Amino acid sequence: MEKTNKQSEKIFLGLGIITIISGVFLAFENPTIGIPGSIVGAWITFDNFKKIKEK
């Protein structure tokens, strides 16, 4: 297993939350870009939240 830095996981968790918020706002102007952006943000958030809870 590789070593992971807990601080970097928290940073990526925050980045995922920011991506979700910006994707929602962008979806009002251009749904083609905003909705996939929110999905990616949700994936980043879920993945890093799972890693933080695992430890």
C-alpha positions in Angstrom: 0.0 0.0 0.0 1.2 3.5 -0.7 1.5 6.1 2.0 -1.1 8.9 1.8 -0.9 12.3 3.4 -4.0 13.1 5.4 -3.6 16.8 4.8 -3.6 16.4 1.0 -6.8 14.3 1.3 -8.4 17.2 3.2 -7.3 19.6 0.5 -8.7 17.5 -2.3 -12.0 17.1 -0.2 -12.2 20.9 -0.2 -11.4 21.1 -3.9 -14.2 18.6 -4.6 -16.7 20.7 -2.6 -15.7 23.8 -4.4 -16.0 22.0 -7.7 -19.6 20.9 -6.9 -20.6 24.5 -5.9 -19.0 26.0 -9.1 -20.6 23.2 -11.2 -24.1 24.0 -9.8 -23.7 27.7 -10.6 -22.3 27.0 -14.0 -25.2 24.6 -14.7 -27.6 27.6 -14.8 -25.6 29.2 -17.7 -24.4 26.1 -19.5 -25.7 22.8 -18.4 -23.4 20.9 -20.8 -20.4 22.0 -18.7 -21.9 22.5 -15.3 -23.5 19.1 -14.7 -20.4 17.0 -15.6 -18.4 19.3 -13.4 -20.6 18.7 -10.5 -20.4 15.0 -11.1 -16.6 15.1 -11.1 -16.7 17.2 -7.9 -19.0 14.7 -6.2 -16.6 11.9 -7.2 -13.6 13.7 -5.8 -15.4 14.5 -2.6 -16.8 11.0 -2.1 -13.4 9.4 -2.8 -11.5 11.6 -0.4 -14.2 11.5 2.3 -14.0 7.7 2.2 -10.2 7.8 2.5 -10.4 10.1 5.5 -13.0 8.0 7.3 -11.1 4.8 6.6 -8.2 5.9 8.8 
